[in-house]
């Protein structure tokens, strides 16, 4: 469609307010648009994470959007999934999936959780150029206990941005995380775009 954000420079810097406006306006057609382009990163991330941990442990779908990542987690065998997002319209879509134990609206840059509330966090397609900034990784790692996992993805435009790759390098060099998995594969195949699925383990 003509106003499909996938065709209008989605992957470019924008303010938090602009990002929220984009996703609020996109919620109604988001599933059709991304699935129509073969969106597969959540499935790849959930499949990579599942063998590493107790599937019965609660997992947080951060930036859950309309719930596509939650569906991927459910398909990978996770029964207890919570989700949070910055836009109520996207959360409305997630509710229709009927797979989340809890859903809530979060404030960009804040995550009001006790450390260790989740054994793992999935942020598929969230920390990326045009969406959440690289510092979001610090936010997410800060609520994981040692041994917890953070699974996320960098799509091809994000991999070309030194702010994001530099943040990952800094985290790995800092000694607070280890690299449990990294693999490149399809992201939006119909757009010719790939992504790295990355899983960090909190030390």
Secondary structure, 3 states (H helix, E strand, C coil): CCCCHHHCCCCCCCCHHHHHHHHHHHCCCHHHHHHHCCCCHHHHHHHHHHCCCCCCCCEEEECCCCCHHHHHHHHCCCCCEEEEECCHHHHHHHHCCCCCCEEEECCCCCCCCCCCCCCEEEECCCECCCCECCCHHHHHHCCCCCCCEEEEEEEHHHHCCHHHHHHHHHHHHHCCEEEEEEEEEEEEHHHCEEEEEEEEEEC
